[in-house]
Amino acid sequence: MIPKPDGSQRELGIPTVLDRLIQQALLQVLQPLIDPTFSEHSHGFRPGRRAHDAVKAAREYVQSGKRVVVDVDLSKFSTG
């Protein structure tokens, strides 16, 4: 069990070889279909893109005169 910040606990999830095989198979089929629908400005977990690319894009955005850059982590999103 892993302690969570709110004091509760969760089970440690370790994927099996079969889990990883299925995940990769789905990724290889779905990614080419879904990736083109993402914003060109999206960098998270996209093929051929790294965190350094996101930082470079943000700097270029600001240098072009823009004043706000937004960094969003949807895994931390909560509706309350």
C-alpha positions as CSV (number, residue, x, y, z in Angstrom):
1,M,0.0,0.0,0.0
2,I,1.2,3.5,-0.8
3,P,0.2,6.5,1.4
4,K,-1.6,9.4,-0.3
5,P,-1.3,13.0,0.8
6,D,-4.8,13.0,2.2
7,G,-3.9,10.2,4.6
8,S,-5.6,7.4,2.7
9,Q,-3.8,4.6,0.9
10,R,-3.8,3.0,-2.5
11,E,-2.5,-0.3,-3.8
12,L,0.7,-0.2,-5.8
13,G,-0.2,-1.2,-9.3
14,I,2.6,-3.0,-11.2
15,P,1.6,-3.9,-14.8
16,T,2.2,-7.5,-15.9
17,V,3.9,-8.4,-19.1
18,L,0.5,-9.0,-20.7
19,D,-0.8,-5.6,-19.4
20,R,2.2,-3.9,-21.1
21,L,1.7,-5.9,-24.3
22,I,-1.9,-4.9,-24.6
23,Q,-1.1,-1.2,-23.7
24,Q,1.5,-1.1,-26.5
25,A,-0.8,-2.7,-29.0
26,L,-3.6,-0.3,-28.3
27,L,-1.1,2.7,-28.4
28,Q,0.2,1.6,-31.8
29,V,-3.3,1.4,-33.3
30,L,-4.9,4.4,-31.6
31,Q,-2.1,7.0,-31.5
32,P,-1.9,7.5,-35.3
33,L,-5.7,8.1,-35.3
34,I,-5.9,10.4,-32.3
35,D,-2.6,12.3,-32.4
36,P,-3.5,14.4,-35.4
37,T,-6.6,15.8,-33.6
38,F,-4.4,17.3,-30.8
39,S,-3.4,20.9,-30.8
40,E,-0.1,21.7,-32.5
41,H,0.9,23.4,-29.2
42,S,0.4,20.2,-27.2
43,H,3.7,18.6,-26.1
44,G,2.8,16.1,-23.4
45,F,3.4,12.4,-24.2
46,R,3.5,13.0,-27.9
47,P,5.8,11.1,-30.3
48,G,8.8,13.1,-31.2
49,R,8.2,15.8,-28.6
50,R,10.1,16.3,-25.3
51,A,9.8,18.6,-22.3
52,H,12.6,20.7,-23.8
53,D,10.5,21.2,-26.9
54,A,7.7,22.6,-24.8
55,V,10.0,25.0,-23.0
56,K,11.5,26.2,-26.3
57,A,8.0,26.7,-27.7
58,A,7.0,28.7,-24.6
59,R,10.1,30.9,-24.8
60,E,9.4,31.6,-28.5
61,Y,5.8,32.4,-27.7
62,V,6.8,34.9,-25.1
63,Q,9.5,36.4,-27.3
64,S,6.8,37.0,-30.0
65,G,5.1,39.4,-27.6
66,K,2.6,37.1,-25.9
67,R,2.3,37.6,-22.2
68,V,0.8,34.3,-20.9
69,V,1.9,30.7,-21.2
70,V,-0.3,28.0,-19.7
71,D,1.0,24.6,-18.3
72,V,-1.9,22.2,-17.6
73,D,-1.6,18.7,-16.1
74,L,-4.9,17.0,-16.7
75,S,-4.0,14.1,-14.4
76,K,-4.2,16.6,-11.5
77,F,-7.5,18.0,-12.7
78,S,-10.5,17.7,-10.3
79,T,-14.0,18.9,-10.6
80,G,-14.2,19.4,-6.9
